[in-house]
Amino acid sequence: DCLFSETNYLPERRLQVGTLLLVQNAGHFSREFERLTLQHAPAPMARWGWYAKTRWVRRSTVKASAITVQTAALKNAIAGQIARSEERIAVVPHGCGQVEVGRPRKFRERGRWRIGYLTHFGVQKNFGVLFRAGRVLVEKGFDIELVISIDPGSPCFMAIARDRRDAGLDAGTVRNLGQIRGTEISSSYDSLDIAVFPSLCESFGFPLVEGMARGLPT
């Protein structure tokens, strides 16, 4: 009766049924996201792949009977750039992901602050500003530990380590939990005092609502 696609794309062939498209990647409607993607993918084939995907996503949004997105900002971007009727675009926020909702926690004013940016790597993730902010806090005399969750075996890990060095932040101030399993997400947030989210742009941004759901100052 209806085809539901949660992959940003609809098939190229003509369909005889109604279609509901979930657009999960706001990057195809963001100039900033595109700039960052092309900056991290200078190879011609990689750039061609990005442009091809963007064209496919945009064609799919024109073709779909109805669209669902996670935020009003993405809805406005699609309606403005594709000239789709806003009545055919529904905003359905994802919620707080895989964490269980906790109770608000009192902010600890003394001792070491564990400040966490628990996220996967993406071109829009601004680790540079996280590390520069950490250096500022250290210079002001605050006792902090920045907590991240990046797979140390991934190609992007070296770039993140370079961002830390460029920010002038000591390696001992950063703790990497590695890739966190779904069952460990709630306890990982519970080990923090503050959650931060310095992304440049996002489709939704699970770490933001995950931190709030666990009752952290965010």
C-alpha positions as CSV (number, residue, x, y, z in Angstrom):
1,D,0.0,0.0,0.0
2,C,2.9,2.4,0.8
3,L,6.7,2.4,0.5
4,F,8.5,3.8,3.6
5,S,12.1,4.7,3.0
6,E,14.4,5.6,6.0
7,T,17.6,5.8,3.9
8,N,17.2,9.3,2.5
9,Y,16.5,7.9,-1.0
10,L,13.6,6.5,-3.1
11,P,14.2,4.1,-6.0
12,E,14.7,5.7,-9.4
13,R,12.1,3.6,-11.1
14,R,8.4,4.6,-11.2
15,L,6.4,3.4,-8.3
16,Q,2.7,2.6,-8.3
17,V,2.2,3.2,-4.6
18,G,2.4,6.2,-2.2
19,T,5.8,6.9,-0.7
20,L,6.9,8.2,2.7
21,L,10.5,9.4,2.8
22,L,12.5,9.9,6.0
23,V,15.3,12.4,5.3
24,Q,17.9,11.6,8.0
25,N,20.9,13.5,6.6
26,A,20.5,17.3,6.8
27,G,23.9,17.6,5.1
28,H,22.3,17.5,1.6
29,F,20.5,20.7,2.4
30,S,23.3,22.5,4.3
31,R,26.0,24.6,2.6
32,E,28.2,24.3,5.7
33,F,27.8,20.5,5.8
34,E,28.7,20.3,2.1
35,R,31.7,22.5,2.6
36,L,33.0,20.3,5.4
37,T,32.4,17.1,3.5
38,L,34.3,18.3,0.4
39,Q,37.1,19.6,2.6
40,H,37.5,16.1,4.1
41,A,37.1,14.4,0.8
42,P,39.4,16.0,-1.8
43,A,39.6,13.0,-4.1
44,P,37.6,13.5,-7.3
45,M,35.7,10.2,-6.9
46,A,34.7,11.1,-3.3
47,R,33.5,14.5,-4.4
48,W,31.6,13.0,-7.3
49,G,30.0,10.6,-4.8
50,W,28.8,13.4,-2.6
51,Y,27.3,15.3,-5.5
52,A,25.6,12.2,-6.8
53,K,24.0,11.4,-3.4
54,T,22.8,15.0,-3.0
55,R,21.1,14.9,-6.4
56,W,19.5,11.5,-5.6
57,V,18.2,12.8,-2.2
58,R,16.8,16.0,-3.7
59,R,15.1,14.0,-6.5
60,S,13.6,11.7,-3.9
61,T,12.2,14.6,-1.9
62,V,10.5,15.9,-5.0
63,K,9.1,12.4,-5.8
64,A,7.9,11.4,-2.4
65,S,4.2,11.6,-1.5
66,A,5.1,12.7,2.0
67,I,8.3,13.5,3.9
68,T,9.2,13.2,7.6
69,V,12.2,14.9,9.2
70,Q,13.6,15.3,12.8
71,T,13.6,19.1,13.1
72,A,11.7,22.2,12.0
73,A,15.0,23.6,10.7
74,L,15.4,20.7,8.2
75,K,11.8,21.0,7.2
76,N,12.3,24.7,6.4
77,A,15.4,24.0,4.4
78,I,13.7,21.3,2.3
79,A,10.6,23.4,1.7
80,G,12.7,26.4,0.7
81,Q,15.2,24.6,-1.5
82,I,13.0,22.0,-3.2
83,A,9.8,24.1,-3.2
84,R,7.8,21.4,-1.5
85,S,4.5,22.2,0.3
86,E,5.2,22.4,4.0
87,E,1.9,20.5,4.6
88,R,3.6,17.4,3.1
89,I,6.6,17.5,5.5
90,A,6.0,16.3,9.0
91,V,8.4,16.9,11.9
92,V,8.8,13.9,14.1
93,P,11.7,14.3,16.6
94,H,13.7,11.1,17.3
95,G,13.6,11.4,21.1
96,C,16.5,10.5,23.4
97,G,18.0,7.6,21.5
98,Q,19.2,4.6,23.5
99,V,19.5,6.2,26.9
100,E,17.0,5.7,29.7
101,V,15.5,8.9,31.1
102,G,17.2,9.8,34.4
103,R,16.5,12.4,37.1
104,P,18.0,15.9,37.2
105,R,21.4,16.0,38.9
106,K,22.9,18.7,41.1
107,F,25.9,20.4,39.5
108,R,29.1,19.6,41.4
109,E,30.9,22.9,42.0
110,R,34.1,21.5,43.4
111,G,36.6,18.8,42.3
112,R,37.4,17.6,38.8
113,W,34.8,18.2,36.2
114,R,34.3,15.4,33.6
115,I,33.1,17.2,30.5
116,G,31.8,14.8,27.8
117,Y,31.3,15.0,24.1
118,L,30.0,11.4,23.4
119,T,29.5,11.1,19.7
120,H,30.7,9.3,16.6
121,F,33.0,11.1,14.3
122,G,31.5,13.2,11.5
123,V,32.9,16.1,9.4
124,Q,30.5,18.4,11.3
125,K,31.8,17.4,14.8
126,N,33.8,20.3,16.1
127,F,36.5,18.7,18.3
128,G,38.8,21.6,17.6
129,V,36.6,24.1,19.5
130,L,36.1,21.5,22.3
131,F,39.8,21.2,22.9
132,R,40.4,25.0,22.6
133,A,37.6,25.5,25.2
134,G,39.3,22.9,27.4
135,R,42.6,24.7,27.2
136,V,40.9,28.0,28.3
137,L,39.4,26.3,31.3
138,V,42.8,24.8,32.3
139,E,44.4,28.2,31.9
140,K,41.8,29.6,34.2
141,G,42.7,27.1,36.9
142,F,39.8,24.6,36.5
143,D,40.5,20.9,37.1
144,I,38.8,19.2,34.1
145,E,38.9,16.0,32.0
146,L,37.4,16.0,28.5
147,V,35.7,12.7,27.7
148,I,35.2,11.6,24.1
149,S,34.1,8.3,22.5
150,I,36.0,7.7,19.2
151,D,37.2,4.4,18.0
152,P,41.0,4.7,18.2
153,G,41.4,2.4,15.2
154,S,39.4,4.6,12.9
155,P,41.2,6.8,10.3
156,C,39.7,10.0,11.8
157,F,41.3,9.4,15.2
158,M,44.7,10.9,14.1
159,A,42.9,14.0,12.9
160,I,41.3,14.4,16.3
161,A,44.6,13.9,18.1
162,R,46.1,16.6,15.8
163,D,43.2,19.0,16.8
164,R,44.1,18.4,20.4
165,R,47.8,19.2,19.9
166,D,46.9,22.2,17.8
167,A,44.8,23.5,20.6
168,G,47.7,23.2,23.0
169,L,45.9,20.8,25.3
170,D,47.8,18.2,27.2
171,A,47.0,14.6,26.3
172,G,46.4,13.7,30.0
173,T,43.4,16.1,30.0
174,V,41.5,14.0,27.4
175,R,40.1,10.6,28.1
176,N,38.8,8.5,25.1
177,L,36.2,5.8,26.0
178,G,36.4,4.3,22.5
179,Q,33.3,3.3,20.7
180,I,30.5,2.9,23.2
181,R,28.0,0.0,23.0
182,G,24.3,0.7,23.2
183,T,24.1,-0.9,26.7
184,E,26.8,1.4,28.0
185,I,25.5,4.7,26.8
186,S,23.4,5.6,30.0
187,S,26.3,4.7,32.4
188,S,28.8,6.6,30.3
189,Y,26.7,9.8,30.6
190,D,26.3,9.1,34.3
191,S,30.1,9.2,34.7
192,L,30.1,12.8,33.5
193,D,29.4,16.1,35.3
194,I,28.7,18.1,32.1
195,A,27.6,17.2,28.6
196,V,28.7,19.4,25.7
197,F,27.7,19.5,22.0
198,P,30.0,21.7,19.8
199,S,28.8,20.4,16.4
200,L,28.7,22.9,13.6
201,C,25.5,21.5,12.1
202,E,23.4,18.4,12.7
203,S,20.4,16.5,11.3
204,F,19.1,15.9,14.8
205,G,22.0,15.6,17.4
206,F,21.4,12.7,19.7
207,P,24.2,13.6,22.2
208,L,22.3,16.8,23.0
209,V,19.1,15.1,24.1
210,E,20.9,12.2,25.6
211,G,22.7,14.4,28.0
212,M,19.6,16.2,29.0
213,A,17.7,12.9,29.3
214,R,20.2,11.8,31.9
215,G,19.8,15.0,33.9
216,L,23.2,16.5,33.0
217,P,23.9,20.2,32.7
218,T,24.2,20.3,28.9
